[in-house]
Amino acid sequence: MTRLSWISGGGALTQKRQCTLAGVARATVYAQRKPALVIEIDVLLKRLIDEEYTRHPFYGSRKMVVYLGRCGHRVNRKRAQRLMRSMGLAAIAPGPNTSWAHPQHKVYPYLLRGVAVVRPNQVWSTDITYIRLERGFAYLVAIMDWYSRRVLSWRISNSMEAAFCVDCLEDALRVYGKPEVFNSDQGVQFTSGAFTGVLKREEISISMDGRGRAYDNIFVERLWRSVKYENVYLNGYATMGELLLGLSKYFVEYNGDRPHQALGNKTPDEVYQSASGGGAMIVDKYGAKQGLPVALRSSGTAFRKDSIEKTLGIEFKNRGSADQLHQN
């Protein structure tokens, strides 16, 4: 470290010659003198990408290059890919390599296609999103109850390691019990042994989004849109501490005060506690040959038992299992 301090930017000797005489690798010197301008530009580009991705989550790196160019920033596709990858973003559209799992982690099948969610704690799901800060970024993970749209637990982190996802899951299980099915995407955080091990310990069925299925986890995707447009973009948080306080207030309002049109203008807290007025269903539009309805009911509209009973010719018993949908 002492020899490194001998190297200066001025003087008669070049930095290359100074490094040779001092016995210091030039890479070590250059690594500590990266211009801050590059970081500032990346932060700006990430903000622009974040806003556009929230508006158009089907945009991939090619369209982001076009969008950034319209904003006055000439960026090649490799740079756009690098920035989107660092933010954990990928277009939610059919295409190659849109979701990567660890090669040694098991990927589970999607269990919720055509299944009616008719009660609280039947299905939970989770996802991670990128949150911009004034001079950096953070990651937000949340766990949602599909029936009531209630956010059961959430955590923020400055890295995408699995630890904060596991902590979020353990908190939800400790406070609300356990669901019958837990759904996630195929990200390495959710396919890791630490995360799936908790689900196996509690004997919870594990479901994971299919490749190229844009609507398999649509309810959490819409939560991210609400969080960003109703809170993050309006407040422009500068630090993790500010973000933590701001999101704490927002999720209390989201669960307890904010009316949801999909729930008949009730709040998620009311629906979760009363076990009435909610519901969800991801209908497989490709399953019509097997007698399933062709409409894609993933818009967040509250599930109505009478409409499904009429469509499928079945009758739901009080608080019965959604597995009845498959008993034809």
Buried (B, 14 or more C-beta within 10 A) or exposed (E): EEEEEEBEEEEEEEBEEBBEEBEBEEEEBEEEEEEEEEEEBBBEBBBBBBBBBBEBBEBBBEBBBEBBEEEEBEBEEEBBBBBBEEBBBBBBEEEEEBBEBBEEBEBBEBBBBBBBBBBBBBBBBBBBBBBBBEEBBBBBBBBBBBBBBBBBBBBBBEEBBBBBBBBBBEBBBEEBEBBBBBBBBBBBBBBBEEBBEBBEEBEBBBBBBBBEBBBBBBBBBBBBEBBBEBBBBEBEBEEBEBBEEBBEEBBEEBBEEBEBEBBEEBBBBBBBEEBBBBBBBBBBBEEEEEEBBEEEBBEBEBBEBEEBEEBBEBEBEEEBBBEBBEEE
